[in-house]
Amino acid sequence: MITSNRKPLDMSAVNSPIHTFFIAGVNYKKTDTSQRGQYAIDVDQYERIISKAPACGVNALFILSTCNRTEIYGFADQADQLVQLLCSETKGDSLKFMQSAYIKTGKQAVAHLFRVAAGLDSQLLGDYEIVGQLKQAFKFARDRHLINNFLERLFNDVLRSSKTIKNQTALSDGTISVSFAAVQYIKAHIRDYKHKNILVIGTGKIGRNTCKNLIDYLGTRNITLINRTEEKAARLAAELGVDFALTSQLDACLANSQVIITATNAAQPVIRQAQLAELPKKLILDLSVPHNVEESAGQLPHIKLVNVDELSRINDASLALRKMETPKAEIIIASHISEFMDWYQMRKNAPVLKAIKLKLHELADLNQDHIRSPATRRSFDDQLIQKVLNNVAGKMRNDRHRGCYYIQAIDEFTLAAGL
């Protein structure tokens, strides 16, 4: 396990303004798998980016890297700081990144994350695998103390929104993940698929889901798993009742399998053209970005190589229904964004509200009301102070001029208390 020597952020001191919150990314809309592969990051790259962040003026961030996108979310004076930080550890440079990138800030960046988590920004509309990928990316940064209270609250609200959408709409019905699309492709293009040998390379989130879908939807357990960490492959194979093989047995497994699925986060191809040149006919589904299979392998006449972009173009029968559910999802997102912005506004106003509360208690202590007992007077004052604070907080939600409310609150309290 990777550890970090970074000190935790002082959560009470973090009060970054929302206009310094950025997201910069590239996705499937303007880039193909080869281009996106230039900016995909693995665990080691993520760790190095995090270690560089403070020196680049970035003190809170997380990075989402999937087959569809690579996005960096964080706080900086300028978005360029995040772009340079990300690209310092990728194959592609920042100049090429910016040619295809989208950059959003403030509330637009917030809204983008909500839409990504809902599957509204995915190649496969309603893709539910993105939530697990987001959780993993966020946890990695949080474990290394790169998450401030703004990001913590935002991420929790994003997850609640995504869960509500999944439970209250049909946006995630049907073909809504790359792993499921892979299974559907096999079903449509391979005869007698139940009796074919299938090799799955990679047992992470995508590999695990693909293996489960093969069993559930193809009704086959003629599956062999291979993973760089062999214990993980053995453990998943035992759990699902399939076979596993060692990485040293890869060539033998390639020869013995009619269908091959790759889903690792390897920076370099794990299958080369030369390994396939003398083998019989194969269907290979490459679910990874960057590519797990050397692209030239697809030029061999007996090899059918399909990548994630091709799989994502599959329009299943439920697509029309899922498109109809989009407005419902957008309404749910808008509601959660509104709640988050209310929280942010009140968090920004907290120092003023605290000062007002302190001053009102000082005024209350000067109130020499001999008619009521001290306990009764304290209860009355506490209730009145809370009422005044609630009124002030309500006005502050839609007004940036916080200072004038200080005097208004004192006037309101003194009038109501008879001071």
C-alpha positions in Angstrom: 0.0 0.0 0.0 1.2 3.5 -0.9 1.6 5.8 2.1 2.0 9.6 2.2 3.9 11.9 4.5 1.7 14.8 3.7 0.1 16.5 6.7 -3.7 16.6 6.8 -5.3 19.9 5.7 -6.5 22.2 8.5 -10.2 21.7 7.7 -11.3 24.6 9.9 -9.0 27.0 8.0 -10.0 26.0 4.5 -12.3 28.6 3.0 -11.4 28.7 -0.6 -13.8 30.9 -2.7 -15.8 28.9 -5.3 -14.4 30.9 -8.2 -11.0 29.2 -7.5 -12.5 25.7 -8.0 -11.8 24.3 -11.5 -12.2 21.2 -13.5 -10.1 20.6 -16.6 -10.5 17.5 -18.6 -10.6 15.6 -21.9 -13.2 13.0 -22.8 -14.7 10.9 -25.6 -16.5 13.9 -27.2 -13.3 15.4 -28.8 -10.8 12.6 -28.4 -10.5 9.0 -29.4 -9.1 6.2 -27.3 -5.5 6.7 -28.6 -5.6 10.4 -27.7 -7.2 9.8 -24.3 -4.6 7.2 -23.6 -2.0 10.0 -23.7 -3.6 11.5 -20.6 -4.7 8.4 -18.7 -3.0 8.0 -15.3 -2.3 5.0 -13.1 -1.8 4.8 -9.4 1.9 5.7 -9.5 1.3 8.7 -11.7 -1.6 9.8 -9.4 0.7 9.5 -6.4 3.4 11.6 -8.1 0.9 14.3 -9.1 -0.3 14.6 -5.5 3.2 14.9 -4.2 3.8 17.8 -6.6 0.6 19.6 -5.9 1.6 22.0 -3.1 4.6 23.3 -5.0 2.3 24.0 -7.9 -0.1 26.1 -5.7 -2.7 23.4 -5.6 -3.7 22.3 -2.1 -6.9 20.3 -2.7 -7.6 18.1 -5.7 -8.7 14.7 -7.1 -8.3 13.1 -10.5 -10.8 10.9 -12.4 -9.2 8.7 -15.1 -11.5 6.2 -16.9 -11.8 4.8 -20.4 -14.1 7.8 -21.2 -12.2 10.7 -19.6 -9.4 12.1 -17.6 -10.4 15.1 -15.4 -8.6 17.0 -12.6 -10.7 18.8 -10.1 -9.1 21.2 -7.6 -8.5 24.7 -6.2 -5.9 27.0 -7.9 -5.5 30.6 -8.8 -5.8 29.6 -12.5 -6.9 26.4 -14.3 -3.5 26.3 -16.0 -1.9 25.2 -12.7 -4.1 22.1 -12.7 -3.4 21.3 -16.3 0.3 21.7 -16.0 0.3 19.5 -12.8 -1.7 16.8 -14.5 0.3 16.8 -17.7 3.6 16.7 -15.8 3.0 13.0 -15.4 1.3 12.0 -18.6 2.6 11.0 -22.0 0.7 13.9 -23.7 1.8 17.5 -23.1 -0.3 20.4 -21.9 -0.4 22.1 -25.3 -2.1 19.1 -26.9 -4.3 18.7 -23.9 -5.7 22.2 -24.2 -6.5 21.7 -27.8 -9.2 19.2 -26.8 -9.9 20.2 -23.2 -12.9 21.7 -21.5 -12.4 23.9 -18.5 -15.1 24.9 -16.1 -15.0 26.9 -12.9 -17.2 27.7 -9.9 -20.8 26.6 -10.1 -20.3 25.3 -13.7 -17.6 23.0 -12.4 -19.9 21.9 -9.6 -22.7 21.1 -12.0 -20.3 19.2 -14.3 -19.3 16.8 -11.5 -23.0 16.2 -10.7 -23.7 15.3 -14.3 -20.7 13.0 -14.6 -21.7 11.1 -11.5 -25.3 10.7 -12.8 -24.0 9.1 -16.1 -25.4 12.1 -18.1 -21.9 12.9 -19.5 -21.0 9.2 -20.3 -20.6 7.6 -23.7 -23.3 5.1 -22.5 -26.1 7.3 -21.2 -26.7 6.4 -17.5 -23.4 4.5 -17.1 -23.5 3.3 -13.5 -19.8 2.2 -13.3 -18.7 5.8 -13.1 -19.9 6.1 -9.5 -17.5 3.4 -8.3 -14.7 5.0 -10.3 -15.4 8.3 -8.7 -15.4 6.9 -5.3 -12.0 5.2 -5.9 -10.5 8.4 -7.3 -11.8 10.5 -4.4 -10.7 8.1 -1.7 -7.2 8.0 -3.1 -6.9 11.8 -2.8 -8.6 11.8 0.6 -6.3 9.2 2.0 -3.4 11.4 1.1 -5.0 14.5 2.7 -5.8 16.4 -0.6 -9.5 16.8 0.1 -10.8 20.0 1.9 -14.2 20.5 3.4 -15.6 22.0 0.2 -14.7 18.9 -1.8 -15.9 16.6 1.0 -19.3 18.2 1.1 -19.5 18.5 -2.7 -18.7 14.8 -3.2 -21.2 13.6 -0.6 -23.9 15.7 -2.2 -22.9 14.4 -5.6 -23.3 10.8 -4.4 -26.7 11.5 -2.8 -27.8 13.0 -6.1 -26.6 10.0 -8.1 -28.3 7.6 -5.8 -31.6 9.5 -6.0 -31.4 9.5 -9.8 -30.8 5.7 -9.9 -33.6 5.0 -7.5 -36.2 7.4 -8.9 -35.6 7.3 -12.6 -34.9 4.7 -15.3 -31.8 6.5 -16.5 -29.6 3.4 -15.6 -31.8 0.7 -17.2 -30.5 -1.4 -20.0 -27.0 -1.3 -21.6 -25.4 1.2 -19.2 -21.8 0.1 -18.8 -18.9 -0.8 -21.0 -18.6 -4.2 -19.3 -22.2 -5.0 -20.1 -21.8 -3.7 -23.7 -18.9 -6.1 -24.1 -21.1 -9.0 -23.2 -23.8 -7.8 -25.5 -21.3 -7.6 -28.3 -20.1 -11.2 -27.7 -23.7 -12.3 -27.7 -24.4 -10.7 -31.1 -21.2 -11.7 -32.9 -20.1 -15.1 -31.5 -22.1 -18.3 -32.4 -22.3 -20.9 -29.7 -20.7 -18.5 -27.2 -21.6 -20.7 -24.2 -19.0 -23.2 -25.4 -16.2 -20.7 -26.2 -13.2 -20.2 -24.0 -13.0 -16.6 -22.7 -9.9 -15.0 -21.3 -10.3 -11.9 -19.1 -7.1 -10.0 -18.3 -7.5 -7.6 -15.4 -9.6 -8.1 -12.3 -10.2 -4.5 -11.2 -13.7 -2.9 -11.2 -14.3 -3.2 -15.0 -12.8 -6.8 -15.2 -14.8 -8.0 -12.2 -18.1 -6.5 -13.6 -17.4 -8.0 -17.0 -16.8 -11.4 -15.6 -20.0 -11.3 -13.6 -21.9 -10.2 -16.6 -20.4 -13.0 -18.7 -21.8 -15.5 -16.1 -25.1 -13.8 -15.7 -26.0 -12.9 -19.3 -24.1 -15.5 -21.3 -24.6 -18.4 -18.9 -21.0 -19.5 -19.2 -18.2 -20.2 -16.8 -15.7 -21.1 -19.5 -13.7 -18.2 -18.2 -10.0 -17.8 -17.3 -8.8 -14.8 -15.3 -5.3 -13.3 -15.4 -4.1 -10.4 -13.3 -0.8 -8.8 -12.5 -1.4 -9.5 -8.8 -2.1 -13.2 -9.1 -3.7 -13.5 -5.7 -6.5 -11.2 -6.8 -7.2 -13.3 -9.8 -7.2 -16.5 -7.7 -9.6 -14.9 -5.2 -12.1 -13.6 -7.8 -11.9 -16.9 -9.6 -12.8 -18.8 -6.4 -15.6 -16.4 -5.7 -17.2 -16.7 -9.1 -16.4 -20.4 -9.8 -14.1 -19.8 -12.8 -10.5 -20.6 -13.6 -7.4 -18.4 -13.2 -3.9 -18.5 -14.7 -0.5 -17.0 -13.9 0.8 -14.1 -16.0 3.6 -16.5 -17.2 0.8 -18.6 -18.8 -0.5 -15.7 -20.9 0.6 -17.0 -24.3 -0.9 -20.4 -23.7 -4.2 -18.8 -22.6 -4.2 -16.6 -25.7 -3.8 -19.6 -27.9 -6.6 -21.5 -26.0 -9.2 -18.7 -26.0 -11.6 -17.7 -28.7 -12.6 -14.5 -27.0 -10.2 -12.2 -25.1 -11.2 -9.2 -23.0 -8.6 -6.8 -21.6 -9.3 -4.5 -18.7 -6.1 -3.5 -17.0 -4.7 -0.1 -16.2 -1.3 -0.9 -17.7 0.6 2.0 -19.3 1.8 -0.3 -22.1 0.0 -2.9 -24.2 -0.1 -6.3 -22.5 -0.9 -8.1 -25.8 1.4 -7.5 -28.8 0.7 -8.2 -32.5 3.5 -10.8 -32.6 1.8 -12.9 -29.9 -1.3 -13.2 -32.1 0.3 -13.6 -35.5 0.3 -17.4 -35.7 -2.9 -18.0 -33.6 -6.3 -19.0 -35.0 -9.3 -16.6 -35.2 -9.9 -14.4 -32.2 -12.4 -11.7 -31.0 -10.6 -9.2 -28.7 -12.4 -6.6 -26.7 -10.1 -3.9 -25.4 -11.9 -2.1 -22.6 -8.9 -0.1 -21.4 -7.5 3.4 -22.0 -4.6 3.5 -22.8 -4.9 0.5 -25.1 -4.1 -2.9 -23.6 -3.7 -4.5 -27.1 -1.2 -3.2 -29.6 -3.3 -1.4 -32.3 -1.5 -3.1 -35.1 -2.9 -6.4 -33.9 -6.2 -5.3 -35.4 -4.6 -5.4 -38.8 -4.2 -9.1 -38.7 -6.9 -10.7 -40.9 -7.9 -13.3 -38.3 -8.2 -10.8 -35.4 -11.3 -8.7 -34.7 -10.2 -6.0 -32.3 -12.9 -3.8 -30.7 -12.2 -0.8 -28.4 -14.4 1.1 -25.9 -15.4 3.7 -28.4 -16.8 1.1 -30.7 -18.6 -0.7 -27.9 -20.1 2.6 -26.7 -21.8 3.2 -30.0 -24.1 0.3 -29.4 -27.7 1.6 -29.2 -29.6 -1.0 -27.1 -33.4 -1.1 -26.9 -33.5 0.9 -23.7 -31.7 3.9 -25.1 -34.8 5.8 -26.1 -36.3 5.2 -22.7 -33.2 6.4 -20.9 -33.1 9.6 -23.0 -36.7 10.3 -21.9 -35.5 10.0 -18.3 -32.8 12.7 -18.7 -35.1 15.7 -17.8 -36.0 14.0 -14.5 -32.4 13.5 -13.7 -31.6 17.1 -14.5 -34.3 18.3 -12.1 -32.9 16.1 -9.3 -29.4 17.5 -10.0 -30.6 21.1 -10.0 -32.2 20.5 -6.6 -29.0 19.1 -5.1 -26.9 21.8 -6.6 -29.2 24.4 -5.0 -28.8 22.7 -1.6 -25.0 22.7 -2.0 -24.8 26.3 -3.0 -27.0 27.2 0.0 -24.4 25.3 2.2 -21.5 27.1 0.5 -23.1 30.5 1.0 -23.7 29.9 4.7 -20.2 28.5 5.1 -18.9 31.7 3.5 -21.1 33.8 5.9 -20.2 31.8 9.0 -17.6 34.2 10.4 -20.0 37.1 10.3 -22.8 35.1 11.8 -20.5 34.0 14.6 -19.5 37.6 15.3 -23.2 38.7 15.4 -24.1 35.9 17.8 -21.2 36.8 20.1 -22.3 40.5 20.1 -25.9 39.6 20.8 -25.0 37.5 23.8 -22.9 40.4 25.1 -26.0 42.7 24.7 -28.2 40.1 26.4 -25.8 40.0 29.4 -26.4 43.7 29.8 -30.1 43.2 30.0 -31.0 43.7 33.7 -34.5 42.2 33.6 -35.4 41.7 37.2 -39.0 40.7 36.5 -37.9 37.3 35.1 -35.6 34.8 36.7 -32.1 34.4 35.3 -32.9 31.0 33.9 -36.1 32.3 32.2 -34.2 35.3 30.8 -31.5 33.1 29.4 -34.0 30.9 27.7 -35.8 33.9 26.3 -32.5 35.5 25.1 -31.3 32.3 23.5 -34.5 31.9 21.5 -34.5 35.5 20.4 -30.9 35.4 19.4 -31.5 32.2 17.3 -34.5 33.8 15.7 -32.5 36.9 14.8 -29.6 34.8 13.4 -32.1 32.7 11.3 -33.5 35.9 9.8 -30.0 37.3 9.1 -28.9 33.9 7.5 -32.0 33.9 5.3 -31.2 37.4 4.0 -27.5 36.5 3.5 -28.3 33.6 1.2 -29.2 36.0 -1.7 -27.1 39.0 -0.8 -23.4 39.5 -0.8 -23.4 42.6 1.3 -22.9 40.9 4.7 -21.7 43.9 6.7 -24.9 45.8 6.8 -26.7 42.8 8.5 -24.5 43.2 11.5 -26.1 46.5 12.4 -29.6 45.2 11.4 -29.3 42.2 13.7 -28.3 44.3 16.7 -31.2 46.7 16.0 -33.6 43.8 15.7 -32.4 42.2 18.9 -32.4 45.3 21.0 -35.9 46.3 19.8 -37.3 42.8 20.5 -35.5 42.5 23.9 -36.7 46.0 24.9 -33.1 47.2 25.5 
